[in-house]
């Protein structure tokens, strides 16, 4: 570690830590030394603002702004540090320990380039440095979804949530969205698929789409979001389906607010005939927002005890809060075959014991489902005759007919 005063060009300081006391972040000291040797310095919060105005700051490539829960009273000062760093063209890496998501959200919106939790995962700082050191990619501008005659579509919102791990919620969401997008050869509806599983979302994997920074940038500043910025965050799959993937980096589920989610949903519904949302399994403070907005909320389960217990717990939670439990449509994945009378009896008893109606029985698609996801293709493109694909196609057809009839009635 050196002082923040370089001697010559070959010894110029390339980075600085900025913290209340860098000794509170001993792992950061070790990782900075491993990445930069002696070509870094450390500054206090107040010192940083003064240093940015000095000629010596011109050599800085990035600063590591380290904070913990005791620093949250100084968010205004840290926001100013980020603003001045960005004005100087200096990248900012947030190193945070025991900091609330709201505070992180505020600082990321100020322009911080990377976020790394503390204690630092192995090699995570070096990977963050590598990412911010890459030149910004030149991306061709992507046209935002256009609305016919500038009118709002008020599209239908279909939500899919798994009540246990591995019950096929993402498979359901991806294939339902694709079947809706291709339900009519003559007048194909406009469909948007949104992955709100911000941490472990795999919609991008199932459709072989890259994750890019525009998603997090849009979610971090929905106050200024419009149809154009929303459209630029979307990706096109085979010219038929628009997809909002999960962010490129893992972020806390509550880093976005119910108001953020409502704006995203409203913008998507205004631009598309159908919006399909893949939810995280975890209930968060914006889950109610999605539930209230949904036209149909598919709750994915299997014929096992964990699904039964979680379905009962979800029912009790929604009813206790007087939330619209009737919007839930329970869908059983890997349901017993038509000829399996014993299995069908178990499904019936499960519904009766839980006091729910299991409306949708989805057959086991077998290995083809996993292979389809690995290849980044919907089932319709990789295994068109698969029984699961056929059932989802029937569901899409019925939803489309229902939507068309409602539109005519209106």
C-alpha positions as CSV (number, residue, x, y, z in Angstrom):
1,X,0.0,0.0,0.0
2,X,1.4,3.4,-0.9
3,X,0.3,7.0,-0.3
4,X,-1.9,8.6,-3.0
5,X,1.0,10.5,-4.5
6,X,2.7,8.8,-7.5
7,X,6.3,9.6,-8.3
8,X,6.5,9.0,-12.0
9,X,4.6,7.5,-14.9
10,X,5.8,4.0,-14.3
11,X,4.9,4.1,-10.6
12,X,1.7,6.0,-11.0
13,X,-1.1,4.9,-8.7
14,X,-3.8,3.0,-10.7
15,X,-6.4,2.7,-7.9
16,X,-7.4,3.8,-4.4
17,X,-9.4,2.3,-1.7
18,X,-11.8,4.8,-0.1
19,X,-13.1,4.0,3.4
20,X,-13.6,5.2,6.9
21,X,-10.7,2.9,7.9
22,X,-9.2,0.5,5.4
23,X,-7.9,-1.7,8.2
24,X,-11.5,-2.8,8.7
25,X,-11.2,-4.5,5.3
26,X,-8.1,-6.6,5.6
27,X,-9.1,-8.9,2.8
28,X,-9.5,-5.9,0.5
29,X,-5.9,-4.9,1.3
30,X,-4.7,-8.4,0.4
31,X,-6.6,-8.5,-2.8
32,X,-5.5,-5.0,-3.9
33,X,-1.9,-5.9,-3.3
34,X,-2.4,-9.1,-5.2
35,X,-3.9,-7.2,-8.2
36,X,-1.8,-4.1,-8.2
37,X,1.3,-4.6,-6.1
38,X,2.3,-1.2,-4.7
39,X,0.4,0.8,-7.3
40,X,-2.5,1.7,-5.1
41,X,-3.3,4.0,-2.2
42,X,-5.9,4.5,0.4
43,X,-8.1,7.5,1.2
44,X,-10.7,8.5,3.7
45,X,-14.1,9.7,2.5
46,X,-13.3,13.4,2.9
47,X,-9.8,13.1,1.5
48,X,-11.2,11.5,-1.7
49,X,-13.1,14.5,-2.8
50,X,-10.0,16.7,-2.4
51,X,-7.8,14.2,-4.1
52,X,-10.0,14.0,-7.3
53,X,-9.2,17.6,-8.0
54,X,-5.4,17.0,-7.9
55,X,-3.4,16.2,-11.0
56,X,-2.3,12.9,-9.4
57,X,-5.8,11.6,-9.8
58,X,-5.5,11.6,-13.6
59,X,-3.8,8.2,-13.4
60,X,-6.5,6.5,-11.5
61,X,-8.3,3.7,-13.3
62,X,-10.7,2.8,-10.5
63,X,-11.5,3.3,-6.8
64,X,-12.8,0.7,-4.4
65,X,-15.4,2.4,-2.2
66,X,-15.6,0.2,0.9
67,X,-18.4,0.7,3.5
68,X,-20.2,-1.2,6.2
69,X,-23.4,-0.7,8.2
70,X,-21.8,2.1,10.3
71,X,-21.3,4.2,7.1
72,X,-24.9,4.4,6.0
73,X,-25.3,7.8,7.7
74,X,-22.8,9.1,5.1
75,X,-24.6,8.0,2.0
76,X,-24.8,11.6,0.7
77,X,-21.0,12.0,0.9
78,X,-20.4,8.6,-0.7
79,X,-22.8,9.5,-3.5
80,X,-20.8,12.7,-4.1
81,X,-17.6,10.6,-4.2
82,X,-19.1,8.4,-6.9
83,X,-20.4,11.4,-8.9
84,X,-17.0,13.1,-8.9
85,X,-15.2,9.9,-9.8
86,X,-17.5,9.3,-12.8
87,X,-16.9,13.0,-13.9
88,X,-13.2,12.2,-13.9
89,X,-13.8,9.0,-15.9
90,X,-12.8,6.8,-12.9
91,X,-14.6,3.5,-12.5
92,X,-16.1,2.7,-9.1
93,X,-16.3,-0.7,-7.4
94,X,-18.5,-0.9,-4.3
95,X,-17.3,-3.1,-1.5
96,X,-20.1,-3.5,1.0
97,X,-20.6,-5.4,4.3
98,X,-23.9,-5.4,6.2
99,X,-25.3,-2.6,4.1
100,X,-29.1,-2.5,3.4
101,X,-30.3,-3.1,-0.2
102,X,-31.9,0.3,-0.2
103,X,-28.5,2.0,0.4
104,X,-26.8,-0.2,-2.2
105,X,-29.5,0.7,-4.7
106,X,-29.0,4.4,-4.0
107,X,-25.2,4.2,-4.6
108,X,-25.5,2.0,-7.7
109,X,-28.0,4.5,-9.2
110,X,-25.3,7.2,-8.6
111,X,-23.2,5.4,-11.1
112,X,-21.1,2.7,-9.3
113,X,-19.9,0.2,-11.9
114,X,-19.5,-2.9,-9.8
115,X,-20.7,-4.4,-6.5
116,X,-18.7,-6.9,-4.5
117,X,-19.9,-8.2,-1.1
118,X,-17.5,-8.3,1.8
119,X,-15.9,-10.6,3.0
120,X,-14.6,-10.8,-0.6
121,X,-15.2,-14.1,-2.4
122,X,-12.0,-15.6,-3.8
123,X,-10.8,-13.8,-6.9
124,X,-14.0,-11.7,-7.0
125,X,-12.2,-8.4,-6.8
126,X,-9.8,-9.4,-9.6
127,X,-12.8,-10.4,-11.8
128,X,-14.5,-7.1,-11.1
129,X,-11.3,-5.2,-12.0
130,X,-11.1,-7.3,-15.3
131,X,-14.7,-6.4,-16.1
132,X,-14.4,-2.7,-15.6
133,X,-11.1,-2.7,-17.5
134,X,-12.6,-4.0,-20.7
135,X,-13.5,-1.4,-23.3
136,X,-17.2,-0.7,-23.5
137,X,-18.7,-2.9,-26.2
138,X,-20.1,-1.2,-29.3
139,X,-23.8,-2.3,-29.3
140,X,-26.0,-1.6,-32.2
141,X,-29.1,0.3,-31.0
142,X,-32.1,-1.9,-30.6
143,X,-35.4,-0.6,-31.6
144,X,-37.9,-0.3,-28.8
145,X,-41.2,-2.1,-29.3
146,X,-43.5,0.1,-31.4
147,X,-47.2,0.5,-30.6
148,X,-49.8,0.5,-33.4
149,X,-51.1,4.1,-33.7
150,X,-49.5,4.9,-30.4
151,X,-52.3,3.1,-28.5
152,X,-51.8,1.2,-25.3
153,X,-52.3,-2.6,-25.6
154,X,-53.1,-3.3,-22.0
155,X,-51.8,-6.8,-22.5
156,X,-52.6,-9.8,-20.4
157,X,-50.1,-10.7,-17.6
158,X,-49.4,-14.4,-17.0
159,X,-47.1,-15.2,-14.0
160,X,-45.3,-18.5,-13.3
161,X,-43.9,-19.3,-9.9
162,X,-42.5,-22.6,-8.6
163,X,-43.4,-23.6,-5.1
164,X,-40.4,-25.9,-4.8
165,X,-37.0,-26.3,-6.5
166,X,-37.0,-28.1,-9.9
167,X,-40.7,-28.1,-10.5
168,X,-40.3,-26.7,-14.0
169,X,-41.4,-23.0,-13.6
170,X,-38.9,-21.6,-16.0
171,X,-39.6,-24.3,-18.5
172,X,-43.2,-23.5,-18.2
173,X,-42.7,-19.7,-18.6
174,X,-40.3,-20.0,-21.5
175,X,-42.4,-22.4,-23.5
176,X,-45.7,-20.7,-22.7
177,X,-44.3,-17.4,-23.9
178,X,-43.0,-19.0,-27.1
179,X,-46.3,-20.8,-27.8
180,X,-48.2,-17.5,-27.3
181,X,-45.8,-15.8,-29.7
182,X,-46.4,-18.4,-32.4
183,X,-50.1,-19.2,-31.6
184,X,-51.2,-17.6,-34.9
185,X,-49.4,-17.6,-38.2
186,X,-51.5,-14.7,-39.6
187,X,-51.7,-12.3,-36.7
188,X,-49.1,-13.3,-34.2
189,X,-49.5,-11.5,-30.9
190,X,-46.6,-9.5,-29.5
191,X,-45.2,-11.3,-26.4
192,X,-42.7,-10.3,-23.8
193,X,-41.0,-12.7,-21.4
194,X,-39.6,-11.2,-18.2
195,X,-37.3,-13.0,-15.8
196,X,-37.7,-11.6,-12.3
197,X,-35.6,-14.2,-10.7
198,X,-32.8,-11.7,-10.3
199,X,-30.3,-14.0,-8.7
200,X,-30.7,-17.4,-10.3
201,X,-32.9,-16.7,-13.4
202,X,-32.2,-19.0,-16.3
203,X,-34.5,-17.7,-19.0
204,X,-31.4,-16.4,-20.8
205,X,-29.8,-19.9,-20.7
206,X,-33.0,-21.6,-21.9
207,X,-33.1,-19.3,-24.9
208,X,-29.3,-19.0,-25.4
209,X,-29.4,-15.2,-24.9
210,X,-26.6,-13.1,-23.4
211,X,-27.2,-11.1,-20.3
212,X,-26.2,-7.4,-20.6
213,X,-25.8,-4.4,-18.4
214,X,-28.8,-2.5,-19.8
215,X,-31.2,-4.7,-17.7
216,X,-29.7,-3.7,-14.4
217,X,-29.4,-0.1,-15.5
218,X,-33.1,0.0,-16.5
219,X,-34.2,-1.7,-13.3
220,X,-32.1,0.7,-11.2
221,X,-33.7,3.8,-12.6
222,X,-37.3,3.1,-13.5
223,X,-38.2,6.7,-12.6
224,X,-36.8,7.8,-15.9
225,X,-37.7,4.6,-17.8
226,X,-39.8,5.0,-21.0
227,X,-40.8,2.7,-23.8
228,X,-37.5,3.4,-25.6
229,X,-35.2,2.6,-22.7
230,X,-37.4,-0.5,-21.8
231,X,-37.1,-1.7,-25.4
232,X,-33.3,-1.3,-25.4
233,X,-33.1,-3.6,-22.3
234,X,-35.0,-6.3,-24.2
235,X,-33.5,-9.0,-26.5
236,X,-35.1,-10.5,-29.5
237,X,-35.5,-14.3,-29.8
238,X,-36.0,-15.4,-33.4
239,X,-37.8,-12.2,-34.3
240,X,-40.9,-13.4,-32.5
241,X,-40.4,-13.0,-28.8
242,X,-39.0,-10.1,-26.7
243,X,-37.1,-11.1,-23.6
244,X,-36.0,-9.2,-20.5
245,X,-33.4,-11.5,-19.0
246,X,-32.2,-11.4,-15.4
247,X,-29.3,-9.0,-14.7
248,X,-25.8,-10.1,-15.6
249,X,-24.7,-10.0,-12.0
250,X,-26.4,-11.5,-9.0
251,X,-28.2,-8.8,-7.0
252,X,-30.4,-8.8,-3.9
253,X,-34.0,-9.5,-4.7
254,X,-35.1,-6.5,-2.7
255,X,-32.8,-4.1,-4.5
256,X,-35.8,-3.1,-6.6
257,X,-39.0,-1.8,-5.1
258,X,-42.7,-2.5,-5.7
259,X,-42.9,0.8,-7.5
260,X,-40.0,-0.3,-9.8
261,X,-41.8,-3.6,-10.6
262,X,-45.1,-1.8,-11.2
263,X,-43.5,0.5,-13.7
264,X,-41.9,-2.4,-15.6
265,X,-45.2,-4.3,-15.7
266,X,-47.2,-1.3,-16.8
267,X,-44.7,-0.5,-19.6
268,X,-44.6,-4.1,-20.8
269,X,-48.4,-4.4,-20.8
270,X,-48.7,-1.2,-22.7
271,X,-46.3,-2.5,-25.4
272,X,-47.3,-6.2,-25.7
273,X,-50.4,-8.4,-26.1
274,X,-49.1,-10.9,-23.6
275,X,-46.5,-10.6,-20.8
276,X,-45.2,-13.7,-19.2
277,X,-43.2,-13.3,-15.9
278,X,-41.0,-16.0,-14.4
279,X,-40.9,-15.3,-10.6
280,X,-38.3,-16.4,-8.0
281,X,-39.4,-19.1,-5.6
282,X,-38.9,-16.6,-2.7
283,X,-41.6,-14.3,-1.7
284,X,-40.3,-10.7,-1.5
285,X,-41.9,-7.3,-0.8
286,X,-42.8,-6.8,-4.5
287,X,-44.5,-10.3,-4.9
288,X,-47.8,-8.7,-3.9
289,X,-47.4,-6.2,-6.7
290,X,-47.0,-8.9,-9.3
291,X,-49.9,-11.0,-7.9
292,X,-52.3,-8.0,-7.9
293,X,-51.4,-7.2,-11.5
294,X,-51.6,-10.8,-12.8
295,X,-54.5,-12.1,-14.8
296,X,-53.5,-15.7,-14.1
297,X,-50.8,-16.8,-11.6
298,X,-49.6,-20.3,-12.3
299,X,-48.3,-22.0,-9.1
300,X,-46.1,-24.9,-10.2
301,X,-46.1,-28.0,-8.0
302,X,-45.3,-31.7,-8.2
303,X,-46.9,-34.8,-6.6
304,X,-44.7,-34.8,-3.5
305,X,-44.8,-33.7,0.1
306,X,-42.6,-30.6,-0.3
307,X,-45.0,-29.2,-2.9
308,X,-48.0,-30.0,-0.7
309,X,-46.5,-28.3,2.3
310,X,-45.4,-25.2,0.4
311,X,-48.8,-24.9,-1.3
312,X,-50.5,-24.9,2.0
313,X,-48.1,-22.4,3.5
314,X,-48.6,-20.1,0.5
315,X,-52.4,-20.4,0.8
316,X,-52.3,-19.5,4.4
317,X,-50.0,-16.5,3.8
318,X,-52.1,-15.1,1.0
319,X,-55.4,-15.6,2.9
320,X,-54.0,-14.1,6.1
321,X,-53.1,-10.9,4.2
322,X,-56.4,-11.0,2.3
323,X,-54.6,-11.2,-1.0
324,X,-56.3,-12.6,-4.2
325,X,-55.6,-16.3,-3.7
326,X,-58.2,-17.1,-6.3
327,X,-55.8,-15.8,-9.0
328,X,-53.6,-18.9,-8.4
329,X,-54.0,-21.7,-10.8
330,X,-52.2,-24.7,-9.5
331,X,-50.3,-26.6,-12.2
332,X,-48.8,-30.0,-11.5
333,X,-45.7,-30.9,-13.4
334,X,-44.7,-34.5,-14.2
335,X,-48.4,-35.5,-13.5
336,X,-49.4,-39.1,-13.6
337,X,-50.3,-40.5,-17.0
338,X,-53.9,-40.9,-18.1
339,X,-53.8,-44.6,-17.5
340,X,-52.3,-44.3,-14.0
341,X,-55.5,-44.5,-12.0
342,X,-53.6,-44.8,-8.7
343,X,-51.6,-41.6,-9.5
344,X,-54.7,-39.7,-10.5
345,X,-56.3,-40.7,-7.2
346,X,-53.3,-39.3,-5.3
347,X,-53.6,-36.0,-7.3
348,X,-57.3,-35.8,-6.3
349,X,-56.6,-36.5,-2.6
350,X,-53.8,-33.9,-2.6
351,X,-56.1,-31.2,-3.9
352,X,-58.8,-32.1,-1.4
353,X,-56.5,-32.2,1.6
354,X,-55.1,-28.8,0.7
355,X,-58.4,-27.3,-0.2
356,X,-57.1,-26.3,-3.6
357,X,-58.0,-27.0,-7.2
358,X,-55.3,-28.5,-9.3
359,X,-56.4,-27.2,-12.7
360,X,-53.5,-28.1,-14.9
361,X,-51.8,-31.5,-15.3
362,X,-48.6,-31.3,-17.2
363,X,-47.1,-34.6,-18.4
364,X,-43.4,-35.6,-17.8
365,X,-41.5,-34.4,-20.9
366,X,-38.5,-36.6,-20.1
367,X,-34.9,-36.0,-21.1
368,X,-36.0,-33.9,-24.1
369,X,-36.9,-31.0,-21.7
370,X,-33.4,-30.9,-20.2
371,X,-31.8,-31.2,-23.6
372,X,-34.0,-28.4,-24.9
373,X,-32.9,-26.1,-22.1
374,X,-29.2,-27.0,-22.6
375,X,-29.5,-26.2,-26.3
376,X,-31.2,-22.9,-25.7
377,X,-34.4,-23.7,-27.7
378,X,-38.1,-23.9,-26.8
379,X,-39.6,-27.4,-26.9
380,X,-41.5,-26.5,-30.1
381,X,-38.2,-26.1,-31.9
382,X,-36.4,-29.1,-30.5
383,X,-39.1,-31.7,-29.7
384,X,-42.3,-30.6,-31.2
385,X,-44.1,-33.8,-30.5
386,X,-43.1,-33.9,-26.8
387,X,-46.2,-34.4,-24.6
388,X,-45.3,-31.5,-22.3
389,X,-44.9,-29.2,-25.3
390,X,-48.3,-30.3,-26.7
391,X,-50.0,-29.6,-23.3
392,X,-48.4,-26.1,-23.1
393,X,-49.4,-25.4,-26.7
394,X,-53.0,-26.3,-25.8
395,X,-52.8,-24.0,-22.8
396,X,-51.5,-21.1,-24.9
397,X,-54.2,-21.7,-27.5
398,X,-57.0,-21.5,-24.9
399,X,-55.5,-18.4,-23.3
400,X,-55.3,-16.7,-26.7
401,X,-58.9,-17.6,-27.5
402,X,-60.0,-16.3,-24.2
403,X,-58.0,-13.1,-24.7
404,X,-59.4,-12.6,-28.2
405,X,-63.0,-13.1,-27.0
406,X,-62.5,-10.6,-24.1
407,X,-61.1,-8.1,-26.6
408,X,-64.1,-8.5,-28.9
409,X,-66.5,-8.2,-26.0
410,X,-64.8,-5.0,-24.9
